[in-house]
């Protein structure tokens, strides 16, 4: 079974985001970039499926600038077999990403696509659902447990009321939640091996997909600074302060 895992190059989650002085976006100059954490979980799950003998090949795909090769190399060091970089310097919205991934699926013919549920830069949580709709495949979103057997995927997902279990016919689209697994650290030998694994360089034109913009980002600004807390001497004083603040 071939597994397709899309990954995204984003601002490292340990780095404090800085807004550009003109408010046009987040300043990404001279900052550390890394793989989207939910994408790491997706890669780890695919590698575990391969270790169990369920998956035979893991193909990682990323859409972005040339530097996104580093993100793909990270996935290859974790255990993926080969990568595809769809190179573009444009800002790519979820619908265009889903269209490009559909074109990759049509070409590669995987039996399973595992994606992170959302990227930590735009928090859109749309690509997996859009991809499933374009492919007309069943989908299991926010997966906290995944089992593959007899041509079906058993997905446990967390909902407000508890846990929901879905049984999906393959091929299917799965999006990963935080509790699905804990990604491994790539060992030095695997990092060296990843340098020899192939990465195919593509463009959106190779797949006949035009990058379209449907959203306009008007302004980006930092959240207001929190005010210092107040120490109260009694419950009555606490209640009085809460009333003045309009909380109660």
C-alpha positions as CSV (number, residue, x, y, z in Angstrom):
1,X,0.0,0.0,0.0
2,X,1.3,3.4,-1.0
3,X,0.8,6.3,1.5
4,X,0.9,9.9,0.5
5,X,1.9,12.4,3.2
6,X,1.7,16.2,2.5
7,X,3.9,18.4,4.7
8,X,4.2,22.1,5.1
9,X,7.2,24.4,5.8
10,X,6.1,26.8,8.6
11,X,7.6,29.1,11.2
12,X,9.1,26.9,14.0
13,X,6.6,26.5,16.8
14,X,9.4,27.5,19.3
15,X,9.9,30.9,17.6
16,X,7.9,33.9,18.7
17,X,6.1,35.3,15.6
18,X,6.9,38.9,14.8
19,X,4.5,41.1,12.8
20,X,5.9,43.3,10.0
21,X,5.9,47.0,10.8
22,X,3.3,47.7,8.1
23,X,1.0,45.0,9.4
24,X,1.0,43.2,6.1
25,X,1.9,39.8,7.6
26,X,4.3,37.8,9.8
27,X,8.0,38.6,9.4
28,X,9.7,35.4,8.2
29,X,13.2,36.9,7.5
30,X,16.1,35.3,9.4
31,X,13.9,33.0,11.5
32,X,13.9,29.3,11.9
33,X,11.5,27.3,9.8
34,X,10.5,23.7,10.2
35,X,7.9,21.1,9.4
36,X,4.4,21.7,10.6
37,X,4.0,19.7,13.8
38,X,0.8,18.0,12.6
39,X,2.6,17.1,9.5
40,X,5.3,15.4,11.6
41,X,2.6,13.3,13.3
42,X,1.3,12.3,9.8
43,X,4.8,11.2,8.7
44,X,5.3,9.3,12.0
45,X,2.0,7.5,11.5
46,X,2.9,6.5,7.9
47,X,6.3,5.3,9.0
48,X,4.7,3.1,11.7
49,X,2.4,1.6,9.1
50,X,5.4,0.8,7.1
51,X,7.2,-0.8,10.1
52,X,4.1,-3.0,10.6
53,X,4.3,-4.2,7.0
54,X,1.0,-2.4,6.0
55,X,2.5,0.4,3.9
56,X,5.0,-0.4,1.2
57,X,6.0,3.1,0.1
58,X,5.7,6.5,1.7
59,X,5.7,9.5,-0.6
60,X,6.0,13.0,0.9
61,X,4.9,16.1,-1.0
62,X,5.3,19.7,-0.1
63,X,4.2,22.9,-1.9
64,X,6.3,26.0,-1.4
65,X,9.7,27.6,-2.1
66,X,12.9,25.8,-2.9
67,X,13.8,25.8,0.8
68,X,10.9,23.4,1.4
69,X,13.3,20.7,0.3
70,X,14.7,20.8,3.9
71,X,11.2,20.0,5.2
72,X,11.0,17.0,2.8
73,X,14.5,15.8,3.8
74,X,13.3,15.8,7.5
75,X,10.5,13.5,6.5
76,X,12.8,11.3,4.5
77,X,15.1,11.1,7.5
78,X,12.1,10.0,9.6
79,X,11.6,7.1,7.3
80,X,9.7,8.2,4.1
81,X,11.0,6.8,0.8
82,X,10.9,9.7,-1.6
83,X,9.6,13.3,-1.9
84,X,7.9,15.6,-4.4
85,X,8.4,19.4,-4.2
86,X,5.9,21.5,-6.1
87,X,7.9,24.7,-6.2
88,X,6.2,28.1,-6.0
89,X,6.9,31.3,-4.3
90,X,3.3,32.4,-4.3
91,X,1.0,32.2,-1.2
92,X,-1.0,29.1,-1.8
93,X,-4.5,28.9,-0.2
94,X,-6.1,25.6,1.0
95,X,-8.2,25.1,-2.1
96,X,-5.3,25.4,-4.5
97,X,-3.3,23.1,-2.2
98,X,-6.1,20.5,-2.4
99,X,-6.2,20.8,-6.2
100,X,-2.5,20.2,-6.4
101,X,-2.6,17.3,-4.0
102,X,-5.5,15.8,-6.0
103,X,-3.3,16.0,-9.1
104,X,-0.5,14.2,-7.2
105,X,-2.9,11.5,-6.1
106,X,-4.1,11.0,-9.6
107,X,-0.5,10.5,-10.7
108,X,0.8,8.4,-7.7
109,X,-2.3,6.4,-7.0
110,X,-1.8,6.0,-3.2
111,X,-4.3,4.0,-1.2
112,X,-4.1,6.4,1.8
113,X,-3.4,10.1,2.3
114,X,-2.4,11.2,5.8
115,X,-2.3,14.9,6.5
116,X,-1.9,17.1,9.5
117,X,-5.3,18.4,10.5
118,X,-4.1,22.0,10.2
119,X,-1.0,24.1,9.8
120,X,0.1,26.3,12.7
121,X,0.6,29.3,10.5
122,X,-2.9,29.8,9.1
123,X,-4.8,27.3,11.2
124,X,-7.2,26.9,8.3
125,X,-8.1,23.2,8.9
126,X,-9.5,22.9,5.4
127,X,-7.0,21.1,3.1
128,X,-7.8,17.5,4.2
129,X,-11.5,18.0,3.9
130,X,-11.2,19.7,0.5
131,X,-8.9,17.0,-0.8
132,X,-11.4,14.3,0.2
133,X,-14.2,16.1,-1.5
134,X,-12.3,16.6,-4.7
135,X,-11.3,12.9,-4.7
136,X,-14.7,11.7,-3.6
137,X,-12.9,9.6,-0.9
138,X,-14.1,8.9,2.6
139,X,-12.4,11.0,5.3
140,X,-11.5,10.6,9.0
141,X,-10.6,13.9,10.5
142,X,-8.9,14.7,13.9
143,X,-7.7,11.1,14.2
144,X,-6.4,10.1,17.6
145,X,-6.0,6.4,16.6
146,X,-5.7,4.6,13.3
147,X,-5.9,1.0,12.4
148,X,-5.6,-0.5,8.9
149,X,-6.9,-4.0,8.1
150,X,-8.8,-5.8,5.4
151,X,-8.8,-2.8,3.0
152,X,-10.4,-0.6,5.7
153,X,-9.3,2.1,8.0
154,X,-10.7,2.2,11.5
155,X,-10.4,5.8,12.8
156,X,-11.0,6.9,16.4
157,X,-11.5,10.7,16.6
158,X,-12.1,13.0,19.6
159,X,-15.4,14.9,19.7
160,X,-17.1,17.1,22.3
161,X,-19.1,14.2,23.7
162,X,-16.2,11.7,23.9
163,X,-14.8,9.4,21.2
164,X,-16.2,8.6,17.7
165,X,-15.1,5.5,15.7
166,X,-15.4,5.5,11.9
167,X,-14.8,2.6,9.6
168,X,-13.7,3.8,6.2
169,X,-13.2,2.0,2.9
170,X,-9.8,2.6,1.3
171,X,-8.6,4.7,-0.4
172,X,-9.3,7.4,2.2
173,X,-8.1,10.7,3.6
174,X,-7.0,10.9,7.2
175,X,-6.1,14.0,9.1
176,X,-4.1,13.7,12.3
177,X,-4.7,15.1,15.8
178,X,-2.1,15.7,18.5
179,X,-2.8,12.5,20.4
180,X,-2.3,10.1,17.5
181,X,1.4,9.6,18.2
182,X,4.6,11.2,19.2
183,X,7.0,11.8,16.3
184,X,10.5,10.3,16.5
185,X,13.8,12.1,16.3
186,X,15.7,11.3,13.1
187,X,19.0,9.5,13.9
188,X,22.2,10.7,12.3
189,X,22.6,7.6,10.0
190,X,19.0,8.2,8.7
191,X,19.7,11.9,8.2
192,X,22.7,10.9,6.0
193,X,20.7,8.3,4.1
194,X,17.9,11.0,3.5
195,X,20.4,13.0,1.5
196,X,20.5,10.2,-1.1
197,X,16.8,9.7,-1.3
198,X,15.1,11.2,-4.4
199,X,13.1,14.4,-4.5
200,X,11.2,15.2,-7.7
201,X,11.0,18.9,-8.5
202,X,7.7,20.0,-10.0
203,X,5.7,23.2,-10.6
204,X,1.9,23.8,-10.5
205,X,2.0,24.1,-14.3
206,X,3.2,20.5,-14.5
207,X,-0.1,19.4,-12.9
208,X,-2.2,21.9,-14.9
209,X,-3.3,23.8,-11.7
210,X,-3.4,27.5,-11.6
211,X,-2.7,29.2,-8.2
212,X,-5.8,31.3,-7.5
213,X,-6.4,33.8,-4.7
214,X,-9.8,34.0,-3.1
215,X,-8.9,35.6,0.2
216,X,-7.4,39.0,0.9
217,X,-5.4,39.5,4.1
218,X,-6.3,43.0,5.3
219,X,-4.1,43.3,8.4
220,X,-2.0,41.3,10.9
221,X,-1.5,42.6,14.4
222,X,-0.3,41.3,17.7
223,X,-2.7,40.5,20.5
224,X,-3.0,43.2,23.2
225,X,-0.6,42.9,26.1
226,X,-2.1,41.5,29.2
227,X,-2.4,43.8,32.2
228,X,-0.8,42.9,35.5
229,X,-2.9,40.9,37.9
230,X,-4.3,42.2,41.2
231,X,-3.8,40.5,44.6
232,X,-7.0,40.7,46.7
233,X,-7.3,40.3,50.5
234,X,-10.7,38.6,50.6
235,X,-13.4,36.9,48.6
236,X,-15.6,39.9,48.9
237,X,-12.9,42.1,47.4
238,X,-12.5,39.6,44.5
239,X,-16.2,39.6,43.8
240,X,-16.3,43.4,43.9
241,X,-13.4,43.6,41.4
242,X,-15.1,41.1,39.1
243,X,-18.3,43.2,39.2
244,X,-16.3,46.3,38.3
245,X,-14.7,44.4,35.4
246,X,-18.1,43.4,34.1
247,X,-17.3,39.7,34.5
248,X,-20.2,39.1,36.8
